[in-house]
Amino acid sequence: MEKTLLRPGDAAPDFTVMAAREGEIVQLDLGALLAGNRGVVLTSYVLDFTGG
């Protein structure tokens, strides 16, 4: 995996993640979410739903 160094104001690199939407697992693409100049907030909950 290649490291990408970002600075404030840089465009975010495009990526795809798996997500739950309305009870189904879907792939979300950052580029598609940003289409139409909408604001997007990304969060990550590491180990959020695990028993440990």
Phi and psi restraints in degrees (range 20) as a CNS / XPLOR table:
assign (resid 1 and name C) (resid 2 and name N)
       (resid 2 and name CA) (resid 2 and name C) 1.0 -88.8 20.0 2
assign (resid 2 and name N) (resid 2 and name CA)
       (resid 2 and name C) (resid 3 and name N) 1.0 136.1 20.0 2
assign (resid 2 and name C) (resid 3 and name N)
       (resid 3 and name CA) (resid 3 and name C) 1.0 -77.9 20.0 2
assign (resid 3 and name N) (resid 3 and name CA)
       (resid 3 and name C) (resid 4 and name N) 1.0 140.2 20.0 2
assign (resid 3 and name C) (resid 4 and name N)
       (resid 4 and name CA) (resid 4 and name C) 1.0 -123.3 20.0 2
assign (resid 4 and name N) (resid 4 and name CA)
       (resid 4 and name C) (resid 5 and name N) 1.0 116.2 20.0 2
assign (resid 4 and name C) (resid 5 and name N)
       (resid 5 and name CA) (resid 5 and name C) 1.0 -91.8 20.0 2
assign (resid 5 and name N) (resid 5 and name CA)
       (resid 5 and name C) (resid 6 and name N) 1.0 125.6 20.0 2
assign (resid 5 and name C) (resid 6 and name N)
       (resid 6 and name CA) (resid 6 and name C) 1.0 -114.3 20.0 2
assign (resid 6 and name N) (resid 6 and name CA)
       (resid 6 and name C) (resid 7 and name N) 1.0 148.2 20.0 2
assign (resid 6 and name C) (resid 7 and name N)
       (resid 7 and name CA) (resid 7 and name C) 1.0 -117.1 20.0 2
assign (resid 7 and name N) (resid 7 and name CA)
       (resid 7 and name C) (resid 8 and name N) 1.0 157.3 20.0 2
assign (resid 7 and name C) (resid 8 and name N)
       (resid 8 and name CA) (resid 8 and name C) 1.0 -52.6 20.0 2
assign (resid 8 and name N) (resid 8 and name CA)
       (resid 8 and name C) (resid 9 and name N) 1.0 132.5 20.0 2
assign (resid 8 and name C) (resid 9 and name N)
       (resid 9 and name CA) (resid 9 and name C) 1.0 94.8 20.0 2
assign (resid 9 and name N) (resid 9 and name CA)
       (resid 9 and name C) (resid 10 and name N) 1.0 -14.0 20.0 2
assign (resid 9 and name C) (resid 10 and name N)
       (resid 10 and name CA) (resid 10 and name C) 1.0 -69.4 20.0 2
assign (resid 10 and name N) (resid 10 and name CA)
       (resid 10 and name C) (resid 11 and name N) 1.0 150.2 20.0 2
assign (resid 10 and name C) (resid 11 and name N)
       (resid 11 and name CA) (resid 11 and name C) 1.0 -71.4 20.0 2
assign (resid 11 and name N) (resid 11 and name CA)
       (resid 11 and name C) (resid 12 and name N) 1.0 140.9 20.0 2
assign (resid 11 and name C) (resid 12 and name N)
       (resid 12 and name CA) (resid 12 and name C) 1.0 -71.2 20.0 2
assign (resid 12 and name N) (resid 12 and name CA)
       (resid 12 and name C) (resid 13 and name N) 1.0 141.5 20.0 2
assign (resid 12 and name C) (resid 13 and name N)
       (resid 13 and name CA) (resid 13 and name C) 1.0 -68.1 20.0 2
assign (resid 13 and name N) (resid 13 and name CA)
       (resid 13 and name C) (resid 14 and name N) 1.0 147.0 20.0 2
assign (resid 13 and name C) (resid 14 and name N)
       (resid 14 and name CA) (resid 14 and name C) 1.0 -73.3 20.0 2
assign (resid 14 and name N) (resid 14 and name CA)
       (resid 14 and name C) (resid 15 and name N) 1.0 139.2 20.0 2
assign (resid 14 and name C) (resid 15 and name N)
       (resid 15 and name CA) (resid 15 and name C) 1.0 -154.1 20.0 2
assign (resid 15 and name N) (resid 15 and name CA)
       (resid 15 and name C) (resid 16 and name N) 1.0 163.6 20.0 2
assign (resid 15 and name C) (resid 16 and name N)
       (resid 16 and name CA) (resid 16 and name C) 1.0 -121.0 20.0 2
assign (resid 16 and name N) (resid 16 and name CA)
       (resid 16 and name C) (resid 17 and name N) 1.0 136.9 20.0 2
assign (resid 16 and name C) (resid 17 and name N)
       (resid 17 and name CA) (resid 17 and name C) 1.0 -131.5 20.0 2
assign (resid 17 and name N) (resid 17 and name CA)
       (resid 17 and name C) (resid 18 and name N) 1.0 157.5 20.0 2
assign (resid 17 and name C) (resid 18 and name N)
       (resid 18 and name CA) (resid 18 and name C) 1.0 -88.3 20.0 2
assign (resid 18 and name N) (resid 18 and name CA)
       (resid 18 and name C) (resid 19 and name N) 1.0 140.3 20.0 2
assign (resid 18 and name C) (resid 19 and name N)
       (resid 19 and name CA) (resid 19 and name C) 1.0 -147.5 20.0 2
assign (resid 19 and name N) (resid 19 and name CA)
       (resid 19 and name C) (resid 20 and name N) 1.0 159.5 20.0 2
assign (resid 19 and name C) (resid 20 and name N)
       (resid 20 and name CA) (resid 20 and name C) 1.0 -96.7 20.0 2
assign (resid 20 and name N) (resid 20 and name CA)
       (resid 20 and name C) (resid 21 and name N) 1.0 126.0 20.0 2
assign (resid 20 and name C) (resid 21 and name N)
       (resid 21 and name CA) (resid 21 and name C) 1.0 -136.4 20.0 2
assign (resid 21 and name N) (resid 21 and name CA)
       (resid 21 and name C) (resid 22 and name N) 1.0 117.3 20.0 2
assign (resid 21 and name C) (resid 22 and name N)
       (resid 22 and name CA) (resid 22 and name C) 1.0 51.6 20.0 2
assign (resid 22 and name N) (resid 22 and name CA)
       (resid 22 and name C) (resid 23 and name N) 1.0 44.2 20.0 2
assign (resid 22 and name C) (resid 23 and name N)
       (resid 23 and name CA) (resid 23 and name C) 1.0 80.9 20.0 2
assign (resid 23 and name N) (resid 23 and name CA)
       (resid 23 and name C) (resid 24 and name N) 1.0 2.8 20.0 2
assign (resid 23 and name C) (resid 24 and name N)
       (resid 24 and name CA) (resid 24 and name C) 1.0 -120.9 20.0 2
assign (resid 24 and name N) (resid 24 and name CA)
       (resid 24 and name C) (resid 25 and name N) 1.0 152.4 20.0 2
assign (resid 24 and name C) (resid 25 and name N)
       (resid 25 and name CA) (resid 25 and name C) 1.0 -88.9 20.0 2
assign (resid 25 and name N) (resid 25 and name CA)
       (resid 25 and name C) (resid 26 and name N) 1.0 126.1 20.0 2
assign (resid 25 and name C) (resid 26 and name N)
       (resid 26 and name CA) (resid 26 and name C) 1.0 -132.7 20.0 2
assign (resid 26 and name N) (resid 26 and name CA)
       (resid 26 and name C) (resid 27 and name N) 1.0 160.4 20.0 2
assign (resid 26 and name C) (resid 27 and name N)
       (resid 27 and name CA) (resid 27 and name C) 1.0 -96.7 20.0 2
assign (resid 27 and name N) (resid 27 and name CA)
       (resid 27 and name C) (resid 28 and name N) 1.0 129.4 20.0 2
assign (resid 27 and name C) (resid 28 and name N)
       (resid 28 and name CA) (resid 28 and name C) 1.0 -110.6 20.0 2
assign (resid 28 and name N) (resid 28 and name CA)
       (resid 28 and name C) (resid 29 and name N) 1.0 132.4 20.0 2
assign (resid 28 and name C) (resid 29 and name N)
       (resid 29 and name CA) (resid 29 and name C) 1.0 -108.0 20.0 2
assign (resid 29 and name N) (resid 29 and name CA)
       (resid 29 and name C) (resid 30 and name N) 1.0 125.1 20.0 2
assign (resid 29 and name C) (resid 30 and name N)
       (resid 30 and name CA) (resid 30 and name C) 1.0 -57.6 20.0 2
assign (resid 30 and name N) (resid 30 and name CA)
       (resid 30 and name C) (resid 31 and name N) 1.0 -41.0 20.0 2
assign (resid 30 and name C) (resid 31 and name N)
       (resid 31 and name CA) (resid 31 and name C) 1.0 -59.7 20.0 2
assign (resid 31 and name N) (resid 31 and name CA)
       (resid 31 and name C) (resid 32 and name N) 1.0 -39.8 20.0 2
assign (resid 31 and name C) (resid 32 and name N)
       (resid 32 and name CA) (resid 32 and name C) 1.0 -69.8 20.0 2
assign (resid 32 and name N) (resid 32 and name CA)
       (resid 32 and name C) (resid 33 and name N) 1.0 -36.9 20.0 2
assign (resid 32 and name C) (resid 33 and name N)
       (resid 33 and name CA) (resid 33 and name C) 1.0 -65.5 20.0 2
assign (resid 33 and name N) (resid 33 and name CA)
       (resid 33 and name C) (resid 34 and name N) 1.0 -31.9 20.0 2
assign (resid 33 and name C) (resid 34 and name N)
       (resid 34 and name CA) (resid 34 and name C) 1.0 -85.2 20.0 2
assign (resid 34 and name N) (resid 34 and name CA)
       (resid 34 and name C) (resid 35 and name N) 1.0 -8.6 20.0 2
assign (resid 34 and name C) (resid 35 and name N)
       (resid 35 and name CA) (resid 35 and name C) 1.0 -60.4 20.0 2
assign (resid 35 and name N) (resid 35 and name CA)
       (resid 35 and name C) (resid 36 and name N) 1.0 137.6 20.0 2
assign (resid 35 and name C) (resid 36 and name N)
       (resid 36 and name CA) (resid 36 and name C) 1.0 87.0 20.0 2
assign (resid 36 and name N) (resid 36 and name CA)
       (resid 36 and name C) (resid 37 and name N) 1.0 11.1 20.0 2
assign (resid 36 and name C) (resid 37 and name N)
       (resid 37 and name CA) (resid 37 and name C) 1.0 58.5 20.0 2
assign (resid 37 and name N) (resid 37 and name CA)
       (resid 37 and name C) (resid 38 and name N) 1.0 34.8 20.0 2
assign (resid 37 and name C) (resid 38 and name N)
       (resid 38 and name CA) (resid 38 and name C) 1.0 -81.9 20.0 2
assign (resid 38 and name N) (resid 38 and name CA)
       (resid 38 and name C) (resid 39 and name N) 1.0 153.0 20.0 2
assign (resid 38 and name C) (resid 39 and name N)
       (resid 39 and name CA) (resid 39 and name C) 1.0 -81.1 20.0 2
assign (resid 39 and name N) (resid 39 and name CA)
       (resid 39 and name C) (resid 40 and name N) 1.0 144.1 20.0 2
assign (resid 39 and name C) (resid 40 and name N)
       (resid 40 and name CA) (resid 40 and name C) 1.0 -132.0 20.0 2
assign (resid 40 and name N) (resid 40 and name CA)
       (resid 40 and name C) (resid 41 and name N) 1.0 132.4 20.0 2
assign (resid 40 and name C) (resid 41 and name N)
       (resid 41 and name CA) (resid 41 and name C) 1.0 -110.8 20.0 2
assign (resid 41 and name N) (resid 41 and name CA)
       (resid 41 and name C) (resid 42 and name N) 1.0 125.2 20.0 2
assign (resid 41 and name C) (resid 42 and name N)
       (resid 42 and name CA) (resid 42 and name C) 1.0 -107.2 20.0 2
assign (resid 42 and name N) (resid 42 and name CA)
       (resid 42 and name C) (resid 43 and name N) 1.0 133.1 20.0 2
assign (resid 42 and name C) (resid 43 and name N)
       (resid 43 and name CA) (resid 43 and name C) 1.0 -130.3 20.0 2
assign (resid 43 and name N) (resid 43 and name CA)
       (resid 43 and name C) (resid 44 and name N) 1.0 159.2 20.0 2
assign (resid 43 and name C) (resid 44 and name N)
       (resid 44 and name CA) (resid 44 and name C) 1.0 -137.8 20.0 2
assign (resid 44 and name N) (resid 44 and name CA)
       (resid 44 and name C) (resid 45 and name N) 1.0 129.7 20.0 2
assign (resid 44 and name C) (resid 45 and name N)
       (resid 45 and name CA) (resid 45 and name C) 1.0 -113.1 20.0 2
assign (resid 45 and name N) (resid 45 and name CA)
       (resid 45 and name C) (resid 46 and name N) 1.0 92.0 20.0 2
assign (resid 45 and name C) (resid 46 and name N)
       (resid 46 and name CA) (resid 46 and name C) 1.0 -70.2 20.0 2
assign (resid 46 and name N) (resid 46 and name CA)
       (resid 46 and name C) (resid 47 and name N) 1.0 126.6 20.0 2
assign (resid 46 and name C) (resid 47 and name N)
       (resid 47 and name CA) (resid 47 and name C) 1.0 59.5 20.0 2
assign (resid 47 and name N) (resid 47 and name CA)
       (resid 47 and name C) (resid 48 and name N) 1.0 28.1 20.0 2
assign (resid 47 and name C) (resid 48 and name N)
       (resid 48 and name CA) (resid 48 and name C) 1.0 -64.5 20.0 2
assign (resid 48 and name N) (resid 48 and name CA)
       (resid 48 and name C) (resid 49 and name N) 1.0 -41.7 20.0 2
assign (resid 48 and name C) (resid 49 and name N)
       (resid 49 and name CA) (resid 49 and name C) 1.0 -111.2 20.0 2
assign (resid 49 and name N) (resid 49 and name CA)
       (resid 49 and name C) (resid 50 and name N) 1.0 32.6 20.0 2
assign (resid 49 and name C) (resid 50 and name N)
       (resid 50 and name CA) (resid 50 and name C) 1.0 -102.5 20.0 2
assign (resid 50 and name N) (resid 50 and name CA)
       (resid 50 and name C) (resid 51 and name N) 1.0 160.2 20.0 2
assign (resid 50 and name C) (resid 51 and name N)
       (resid 51 and name CA) (resid 51 and name C) 1.0 -82.4 20.0 2
assign (resid 51 and name N) (resid 51 and name CA)
       (resid 51 and name C) (resid 52 and name N) 1.0 -3.6 20.0 2
